[in-house]
């Protein structure tokens, strides 16, 4: 739907799922990964929507772009 029609609470829920939950996992995992043989890595799932326009998916693509940029670090 157009950004002008999005409910802010729904938008916050989407960002909670697609951005903040990834950050929480990234903060929780290093102690476990550092103790495992060979270390380990965190792999994040993004979307082609993070780099291209998808009609009526502005909020979704913004959340996926955020996690794609976070994952580069």
N, C-alpha and C positions, 0 to 999 in steps of 0.2 A: 504494500500500500504506500501511498505518498507519505513523505515525512510529516507533512502537515496533519495527517490523520492518525498518527501513531500515539498510542497511550503511553505516557511517560513511565508509568509503572511497568508496563510490558517491555519498554525499551531498557529499563534498568535490569529486568530479569534476563533479557537477552545478553546484556553486557556481563552480568554476573556469571552466566553460563559460558560465554565465549571468550571472556577476557580474564576476569578476576579469578575464576576457578583454575585457569592455567597458571596464573601467578602463584596461587596458593600451593599448587602441586610443585612448582619449581622451587619454592622455598622449603617445602617439607622433605623433598627427596634427597638433597645432597648428603646429609649425614648417612643415609642408608647406602647411597651409591658409593660413597668414599670407603665404606667398610667392605664392599663386595669385591671379590677378585677381579682384577682388570678394570675396576671403576665401573663405568656405565654411562648412559646418556639419557636425556629426556628428549623425546620426540613429540613435537606438537603437530596437531592436524589443523591445517588452515583450509583455504578454499581458493579456487580460481577467481572467486568473487573478490578476493583481496586485491587483485590487480586489474580487474576489468569491471565495466559497468553491467549490472544486471538490473533490468527494469523493475521498479518498485521494490528493490531490495537494498535500499540505501543504508538502513540501520544494520542489517545483516552483514553487508560488505564492509561497513565501517568497523564492526567488531572483528571480522576476520582479518582486516588490514592491520588492526591493532595487534593481534596475536602474531601475525606474520612479521611485523617489525620487532616485536618483543623477542621472537624466536631467533632472530639474527644475532643477538648478543651472546 
